């Protein structure tokens, strides 16, 4: 009886919304189809959204879709009133720097919904086609794929299909309940998947589908904000050199060793105790630190530094070993932390760096231990040195490449660009904790500390046969943490070569590790073709290894741009990453996505195609080749040749690191109501 009542209520709500559709001028989403294919951790996603304008007059249709923060859009196409509007990727214009006041704040626009609004003729349809690509990152022993299901209205036909194909057997596959909000806590793991979810799994293949009808959608929510559809999985691994896949002159190397002794760590926790941390932030931070203290292992050494206007060191001039007495005293120190005053980031970094550097120069430190600073703040520098370039320079001088800095920002008033660069320049990572998120769970849970709490290797170097490879992505790594993965890609200079010699050297505790083998290239090519092309996946599988290489190379170029010390070096990285973005048709922080703006004429029809179209012949570049240089005559802007019709420019900015790539609204007088809003990090 309760189930029947629930169904009746949902049906009543659907009828109510149906009546609203009849009265409302807002076009109705007839169909939303999302198909993702993940081939060896590289995800291709195609989104198709069909809208119907039921009324006789033109109405504005709004397509919005949230893509993962680290993904790149590879195509956007609209079909409105029977006309096809195809996007084009163009290099961004160089902006002239304008003077800023000393107290000006850098913008912290975060990623959010992708949003495109167009006018749909009366009694007509519009179809929006979006594709994007993403390389999944392994964290805490799992890959996670997230699909946002937020059409903001009930959809007549909603379908999601995710296919996973891997060279290695797929393990630990799970579909989580629909997830809303910013939290990425694993607390929901193990619960039942969303209603209508179907899972088909074989050894190296699985397919997950989700297709709720309107009644089932209404049971979840009536506003169309269903949440994130989350899939987690891992793959089996053999001990040794890792998994190397070869396809069409490119290779990708996945290296994730396991069952190794844990390397001891030397860690200094640097905690912001300025006045803005008062209340929930400091309480949650303390809770997280108490948990982290329990997770420290015998053999680790640690200390705490708190900062506001003043710097306070728990144990001056030393790091202390993990003992019951030291843990007890550390808890007392954490209890006494009281927020007050301003934010002296520079002195906090200098003090903690000196503390750790002096400890590492002592005789009793373990030679192969991993050393790091974990730095947490919720604000911008307001006391002492407040200029970011000076703070970064002082940090480099203090660190001296002897340890890594991992930075955490809490809330919306943080200079994330400063934290990004500080981490990237000092072999660390940056994490963002949203204002409304549970900081305690984010710090001590799966999102941050657990990722770096168990180092297994240090000083990792991966080499390949000399003169057999080129354009290899990063192959030197300071640390490897348990549950993560190292991914390297490159081009083969000789596709007819029989084998590729691979050598991995690293340190574990006080031991040196050397792994090496000869990889039979032809055999690996056939194996990769078998698993990637053996399933009916279409053309996307034919060059996935090359696209992994292009994706990684662009990410690396953007990170190198941030780390650049000279303008010449910076421009070189920008040019290389821009060339690759154009070659692979990726919307990155260095490119714009340009599409003609549909125009509805007085008679209610769509205006015909422009009589003079922009010359795109020079801008198109084969994705099969890496453009070594760009011709000076290559059009750099859409208005290189002025088209008759107006256009919409879509841009993706900030996000020069792989943890929170973002996009922001591009304002232009040439269009009205059509914009690409910031993209939210999942």
N, C-alpha and C positions, 0 to 999 in steps of 0.2 A: 504493500500500500504506500509506503514511504517512497519507494522507487518510482511508482506511478505518479505520485504527487510531484516529485522532483522533475520528472519528465514533462508533466503538464505545466509546471511553472516555467521551465526552460522554453517550452513551446509558446507559452503566452508572451514571454519576453521576445521571442523571435518574431511573433506576429506584430508586437508593438513596434519593433525595429523595422519590420516590413512596411508598416503604415508610415513610419517616419521617412523611410526611403521614398515612399510615394509622394509625400508632401515636400520633402527637402529637395533643394536644387543641387545638392552634392552628388556627384556621380557615384554609382555603386560598384564595388569591386566584385566582378563576376567570378574571377578566378585568380588565385595566387598559387603559383607552382614554383617550388624551389628544389633543384636537383644538385647534389654535391657528389663528386667522385674524388676519393682520396687515394692516390696512387703512391705508395711508399712514402707516406707522411705529407705529400704535397696535394693540397686540396683545390679543385676547380669547382666553382659554384656558379650556376646559372639561375637567375630569378626572372620569372615571367609574370607580369601583373596586367590583367585585362580589366578595364573600367568601362562602364556603360553610362552614358548620359541619357536618361529616360525622357528628358523634357525637350521641348521644341527649340528653346533658346540655348545659346552656348553657355557652358558652365565650366568653372575651374575644377580641374581634376588634380589631386595632389598624390603623387607617388612618393613614399618614403620607406626606406629600408636601412636598417642598421647593420653595417658590415663589421667584422672583427677589426680590432684596432691595428693589428699588424698586417692586414691584408691590403692588396693593391687592386683597385678597379682596373679591369682590362678592356671593358667595352660598355657603352651605354647607348641604346638605340630606342627611339620612340616611333610608333606608328600611329599617326593621328589623322583621322579623316581620310584614310587610304593612302596618305603620303608617309614615306619612310624618312626619318631624321636620324642620320648616322653621326655618331660623335667622332672627333678627331683629337689626337693628343698632340699638343704643341709645347715647345719650351716656354717657360715663364719669362716674362720681361724682367730685366734687372731693375730693381727699385733704387731710386736715388735716396741715400740716407739723409734724413733730416735731423737737425739738432734736437736733442732731447734734454729736458731739464734734469738736474741732478737727482731729483726725487721721483722721476718718472718710473712707472712700473711696467715691466714687460707684460704683454698680454698672456694670459694663461687659458686661452680658449681650449677647452677639452673636446675630444671627439664626441659626436652625438649622432642623431638620425641623419641619414642621407635623404634629402627632400627636394623634389622637383615638382613644380606646379605649372600646368599648361592649360590653355583654353581648349575645351573639347566641343566641337560643333553639336548642335541639337540632334537628338536621336542618332547618336553616333558613338563609336567606340574608340578608345585609345589603348594601346598596348605598350608597356614599358619593359624593356629587356636589359637586364644588368648582369654582367659577369665579373667575378673577382677571383683572385688566387691568393693562396696563403700556405706557407710552410709551417706545419704544426711543430710546436716546441714541446719537448718532453720535460715534465716537471714531476718530481716525486714519483717517478716510475710509471707515469701515465701520459698519453697524448690526450688532449681534450679538444673536441670540435664543438663550436657553439654556433647555432643558427637563431637569429632573432626573429620571433614571430609576433610582430606588433603592427598589424595592418590598421588598427584603430577603428575597425568596424567589423561586424560579422561578415564572413566571406562565403559566397554560395558554394564555391569549390576550392577548398584549401588542401594542398598536398605538399608533403615534404618527403624527399627520398635521399638517403645518404648511402653511398656504396663505398666500401673500404676494400682495397686490394693491396696486398703486400707480398713481397718476396719471402718474408718469414711468416711462420704461423701466427695468427692473431690470438691474443690471450686477454683475459680480464675485461672482456667487453661488457659494458653496462650503459644503460640509458637512464639518466637521472630524471626526477620529477621536473616539470617546468620551473624555471628559476627566474625570479624577478628581483630587481634591485641590483646594487653594485657588488654585493658580496659574492666571493667565489669560494666560500667555505665548502669543505667536503662533507659537511654534516649531513647533507641530504643523500649522500652516496648510500646505495643499498636499498633505498625506498623504491616503490613501484614506479615504472615508467608511465608517461601520460597515456590516457585512454586512447584506444585504437592503434597504439604502437605495435608494429609487427617486426620481428627480428628473424632473419634467416642467416645462419652462420655456417660456414664450412671452414676448412683448415686455413686457407689463405684469402678468404673472401667472406664478406658479410654485407647484408643489405638491411637497412632500417627504414621503415616507412611510417608516416604519421599523417592521417587524413581524416580529421574530425569533421562531421557535418555541422550544419548551423546549430542544431540542438545541442550537440556535444560541445561546440565552442561556447555556447551561452551558459552551459553548466560551469565552465571554467571562469569565464568573465563575459560580460555583455558589452564591454567597451572595445573589444578587439585587441586588448593588450595581453596576449597570452603569455608572453615571457620568452625566455631562452630555452631552446631545445638542446640539451647537452649530451654528448656522447663521449665516453672515455674508453680507452683501450690501451693495450701494450702489445708488443710482439716478442716472440721467443728469441733469445740471443745465445750464440755460442761463444765460448771463451776464445780469445785471440784477437786478431787484427780488426774485427768488425765486419760490417756488411758493405761490400762495394758493388755498385750497379753501373753498368755500362750500356749506353745507347747512343747511336748515331754520332760518334766522335766526342762524346762528353761522358764524364763519370761523376758519381756522387758517392761519398764515403761516410757511412754512419758508424760512429765509434761510441759505445756505451758499456765499458767494462763493469763487471759486478764481482761480488764475493771477494773483495779486497779488504785488507785491514784498514781501519779508519786512521787517517793522518791526524795527529794532534794539532790543535789550532791555538793561536795567540790572538785574542780578540779584545778590543777596547770598545765599549758601548758608550756613545756620545749622545746625551739626551737633552733636548731643548726643555728648559724649565722657565721660559719667559711667561709673562702674564697671560698671553693668549692661550696657553696650554691649560688654563684653569678649568676645572670641572671634569666633563666626561673624558676629554683627551688624556689628561694626566692620569686619571683613574684607570682607563683602559691600558695605557702604556705601562703603568705599574703592574697590572695583572699579567700582561704579556712578559715583562721582565722576570717576574716570579716563576713563570712557567719555563722560560729560557734557562734560568738558573738550575732548575731541576734537570734540564736536558744536557747541561755541560758534562763532559766525560772526564774521568781521571786521565791525567796527561795534558789536559787543556790548561791554559793560563789566561787570566782575564783581569779587567779593571773597568771602572765606571768613571765617566766625566760628565758632569752636568753643567749647563751654561745658560746664562741669561745676560744681564749686564756683567756679571762676574763669572769666573770659571771655578768650579769646585771639583777636585780630584779625590776619589774615594781613598786610594792607596798611593800617595805621592811617590814618584820616582821608581815605580816598579809595577810588574804584573805579578799576580799571586796564583799559586796552583789551586786546583779544585780540591778542596777538603771540606768536611762538614763544618768546621769552624769558620772558614772563609765564606762559605755559602751563607751561613747564619749572619755574619757581619754584613755581607752584601745586601741581604734582605733589610737589615736595619737602615742602611744607607738609602735604599730605595723608598722605604717608608717615610723618610724625612724630606724627600724632594717636595719643594713648595714653589709653585709658579709665581714669579714676580719679575718685573723689569722688562728690559728690551732683549734683543737677539744679537749676540756677538758671535757670528758664525766663524769669522776668520780666527779669532783667538782660540775658539774651541777646537778647530782643526789643527792649529799650530801646537796647542798643548797636548792633544791626544797623539799627534804624529811624533812629537819629541819623546813622549812616554814610550811608545811602541818601538821607535827607532833605537833609543838607548837600551831597551830591553834586548833587542835583537843583536846588539853589539856585545852583549855579555857572553861569558864562556859557557853558561849552563843551558843555553837555549838549544832545542833540538834542531839539527841542521836542516831537515826536510819538513819541518812543521809549516803549516799554512798560517799566515799572519794577515789580519784584516781589521779595519775600523768599520763599525756599523753606526751610521750617523743619522739621527732622526730630528726633524724640525717641522713646525707647522707654519713658519713665517719666513719673511725676507730679512736680510741683514739690516739692522737698524742702529747698531752700536759698533764703534771701532771702524774697521775698514768695511765700507758698504758697496764698493765698486766691484762688480763681478770679475772683470779681467784681472784686477789686482788680487782678489781672493784666489782665483784659479792659479795664478802665477805663484803665489805664496804656498799654495797646496802642493804644487809640483815640486817646489824646492824643498818642502818639508818631508814629502813622501820619499823622494829620491829613488823611485821605482823599487822600493824594498818591500812594499805590502800593498794591499788593495783597499779601496774605500767603497763601501756599499751604502747608498743613500736612500732615505725614506722620507717622503713628503706626506703630510697629513692635511687634508682640506684644500681650500681654494685660494688661499692667500700666500702660496709658496712660489718662490722663483724656481719653477721646475727646470727651466733651461740651465740655471746654475747647477742644480743637483745632477742633471743629466751629464753635463760636461765634467763635473767633478768626478763622477763615477767612471765615465768612459775614459778620461785621461789617466785614471789610476786603476785600470783593469777590474773595475767593479760593475755593479748593476744598479739601476734605480727602480724604485717601486713607488707607486702612487696609492695612497689610501684616501678614498673619497670621504667627503665631509660627513655623510650619513652612514658610512660603513662602521662596522665594529672593529676598531683599531686593534683591540686585544686579539681577536681571531685572526686578523690579517697579519699581525706580527708573528704570532706564535704558531699559526696554523700553516696550511699548505702553501700559502701565497708567498711567504718570504723566508722566515728564519729556517724552516725545515729544508728549504732549497739549498742553503749554504751551510747548514749546521753539521753536515757530514762530508768533509773533504776526503777523497780517496786518492787523488793524484795531484802532483804539482809539476810545474815546468814541463808541460807536454809539448812534444815536437813531432810532427807527422811529415815525413819526407817521401817523395816518389822518385822513380828513376829519373836521373838528370837528363834533360833534353827530350823527355818523353811526354811532358805535360807543360801547359802554359795557362796563364790567367787563372792560377789556382787561388781560391779564396783563402781566408785566414787559416793558417796551419800551425801557428804557435799559440799555446794557451797557458795562462798562468796556473789555473786550477781546474780540476774536474770534480764536481760534487755528485754524490750518490743520487741516482734517480734522474739525472739530466742526460744530455746527449751532445756529442760534438759532431757537427756536420760540415764536411768540406766538399767542394765541387770544383771541377776544372775541365779544361779541354785537353784532348789527346792530340799530340802533334803528329803521331803516326798511327793511323787507324788499322794498319795491317800488321802492327807489332804483335808478337805472340803473347807477351806477358808484360806486366807492370810490377816492378819491385816496390813494395811498400814497407816502410820502417817507422815504428812508433817508439819513441823513447820518453820516459817519464820517471818521476821519483815517487816512491811510496814509503812513508816513514824514513828509515835510514837506508833503504835499498834503492838501487837503480833498476828500472825495468826496461828491457828491450824486446820488442815484438817485431818480427819481420816475416814476410812471405812474398812469394811471386804469384800474382793474380793472373790466371789465364784469361785474357781479354775476350777471345772469341767465345769461350764457354760462358763467361759472364754476360756477353751481349745476347746470346741465345736464351739464357735464363731470364734476363730482364725482359726480353721480348715476349717470352712465354707467359710471364705473370702479368705484364702490363698490357700486351696486345692480345693475349689469349682470350680475355673476356671482352664481350662486345661493349667497348667504351668509346668507340668513335675515334676521331682524329686527335682528341686531346691527349691520348696516351703516347702518340708517336714521338713527341719531343719533350716529354715531361722532365727528363734529366737535364736537358739544356735549359728549360725554364727554371728549374731549381737553381742552376748555376747563375742565370740572369737575376733571379730574385735575390739570392744571397749576395751577389756582386753589388747590386744597387744598395742593399742594406749596409754593406761594408763601406761603400763610397760615402753614404750619408754619415756614418759614424766617423769616418776619417775626416770628413769636412768639419765636424765639430772639434776634432782633436788637432786640426791644423794650427801651426804656429805662425805661418806666414801667409800673406794674401795669395802669393803665387801657388803655394801648395794647396790652398783652399780652392782656388779656381780650377786647378788640375783635377781634383776629386769631383768638383761640381760638374765639370765637362764630361768626365767619364761616366758618372752616374746619370747625367742627362741623356747622353747617347744611348745608354742601355735602356732607359725608361722609354725613349722613343722607339727603339728597336723592338721592344716587347709590348708596346702600346699600354704602358702602365701609368696610371695616375699616381704620381709620387709628389713629394714636396718640391720637386724641381720642374714639374710639368703642369699644364692645364688641360682639362678635357673640354673641348669646344663643340657645341651643337647648335644648329640653327633653331631659332625660336619660332614655333608654329604661330601663324597669324590667321585668325578667323575673319573672313570678309563680311561685308554687310549682308550678303545673301545667305550667310550661315555656312559657307563652304570654306575649306582650307585654301589659303593662297597657294598658287602653283610654285614649283621650284624656281629659284632665282635664275635670271637670264645670264648672269655672270657669276660663276662660282669661283671660290679661291683656288689657286693652283696648288694642289697638294702633292704633285708628283715628286718634288724634291724632298718633301717632309716624310714621305713614306720610305721606310727602310726595312729591308728584309730581316726578319727575326733570326734567320739562319746565320747571319754574320754580325760580328761585333764591329760597329763603325769606329774606325781608328781616329777619324777626325770628321769634322762637319764643314762642308763647303761654306765659304763666307756668304754666298748668295742664298743659302738656305733660309727660307722665311722664318723669322724668329717670333713673329706675332701673327695673330689672326688677321689683323688689318694690314698685312703686307700687301695684299690685293683686296681692295674694299669690295665685299660682296654686296649684292643688292639688298638681301634680307638681313634682319638683325640676328644676332647670335647670343648664346648664353655661354659664359665661361665658368667652368667648374674647377676649383682648385683644392689641393690638399697641402697643408702647410704644417709647420712645426714638426713634431714627430721625427726627429733625426735619429732615433734609436728604436730598437725593436720592441719596446715595452709599452709605449703609448703613442703610436703614430696617430696623427689627428688631421682633421680638415676643418676649414672655417668658411664662413660665408664670404662669397665674393660679390661685392656690390658693384653694379654697373648701371649707368644711365640708359643703356641700350635695351634693357628689358625691365619688365614689371612683374613682380610676383613669382619669378622663377629664380630659385637660388638653391645652393647646395649647403646645407647647414652642417655644423660640426658633428663629428661622428663619435659616439660614446664608446669608451673602452669597456669591454665586457668585464 
